Amino acid sequence: QVQLVESGGGLVQPGGSLRLSCAASESMFSFNSVGWYRQAPGNQRAMVAVKPNWGSSHYADSVKGRFTVSRDNAKNTVDLQMNNLKPEDTAVYYCNGRVGERDYWGQGTQVTVSS
């Protein structure tokens, strides 16, 4: 059973930056893709950024130019660098890993953007 553990959430002022990190319990070489999703109160979980094992990363329109997803297969980690944060980025952020047709999720980390 793959385990994903997120870290790095917290409270930040608008315009600030945060870096989220996710560590996998096993090698990520077999993961088709890794990435980050988020869920705000009253909303469904939505894709933020996904980095496939090959090809380009995909970003939600709302975060393009501000967020960057990176993957280190040797360290089994996937990070999300978030810059110029806005109040509407407030949500619980979940790490995701896909192996074949199966999705694995972390427990989530809260990001709050507020002055």
C-alpha positions in Angstrom: 0.0 0.0 0.0 1.5 3.3 -1.1 1.6 6.0 1.5 1.9 9.7 0.7 2.7 12.2 3.4 2.4 16.0 2.8 4.1 18.8 4.7 4.6 22.5 4.3 1.1 24.0 4.7 0.3 27.0 6.9 -0.9 30.5 7.0 0.5 33.1 4.6 -0.4 36.6 3.6 -1.6 37.5 0.1 1.3 37.8 -2.2 3.4 35.4 -0.2 4.9 32.0 -1.0 4.7 28.5 0.4 6.3 25.2 -0.7 4.5 22.0 -0.2 6.3 18.7 -0.2 5.0 15.1 -0.5 7.0 12.0 0.3 6.1 8.6 -1.1 6.7 5.4 0.9 8.0 3.6 -2.2 9.7 4.3 -5.5 7.9 6.8 -7.7 9.4 5.3 -10.8 6.3 3.2 -11.3 3.9 6.2 -10.8 2.3 7.2 -14.1 1.8 10.7 -12.6 2.1 12.6 -9.4 0.6 15.9 -8.5 -1.5 18.1 -6.3 -5.2 18.7 -5.9 -7.1 21.0 -3.6 -10.4 21.2 -1.9 -12.0 24.4 -0.5 -15.0 24.3 1.8 -18.2 23.6 -0.2 -16.2 22.7 -3.3 -15.2 19.5 -5.0 -11.6 18.4 -5.0 -9.9 19.9 -8.1 -6.6 19.4 -9.9 -3.9 22.0 -9.2 -0.9 20.6 -11.0 0.1 17.2 -12.3 3.5 16.0 -13.5 3.4 12.8 -15.6 6.3 10.4 -15.7 7.0 11.8 -19.2 5.8 14.9 -21.0 4.9 18.3 -19.7 3.2 19.3 -16.5 -0.4 20.4 -16.4 -1.7 23.3 -14.4 -5.1 24.6 -13.5 -5.7 27.9 -15.3 -6.0 29.7 -12.0 -2.5 28.8 -10.9 -0.5 29.1 -14.2 2.5 31.3 -13.8 2.3 31.2 -10.0 2.7 27.5 -9.1 5.4 25.1 -10.1 5.3 21.3 -9.6 8.5 19.4 -9.4 9.2 15.7 -9.1 12.3 13.9 -7.8 12.1 10.2 -8.6 15.4 9.5 -6.8 14.1 11.0 -3.6 10.5 9.8 -4.1 9.2 13.4 -3.6 6.9 15.8 -5.4 6.8 19.4 -4.4 4.6 22.3 -5.2 6.1 25.8 -5.1 3.3 28.4 -4.7 4.1 32.1 -5.3 2.0 35.2 -5.3 -0.7 33.4 -3.2 -4.2 34.7 -3.2 -7.1 34.3 -0.7 -8.8 32.1 -3.3 -5.9 29.6 -3.0 -7.1 28.8 0.5 -7.9 25.1 0.6 -6.7 21.7 1.8 -4.0 20.5 -0.6 -3.7 16.8 -1.3 -0.8 14.9 -2.9 -1.8 12.4 -5.5 0.0 9.5 -7.1 -1.4 7.4 -9.9 -0.2 3.8 -10.5 -2.0 2.3 -13.5 -5.7 3.0 -12.9 -5.3 3.4 -9.1 -5.1 6.7 -7.3 -3.3 7.2 -4.0 -3.8 10.2 -1.8 -2.1 11.9 1.1 -3.9 13.1 4.2 -4.0 16.7 3.1 -2.4 19.9 4.4 -4.1 23.1 5.0 -3.1 26.3 3.2 -4.7 29.5 4.3 -4.0 32.8 2.6 -5.2 35.7 4.6 -4.1 39.1 5.9 
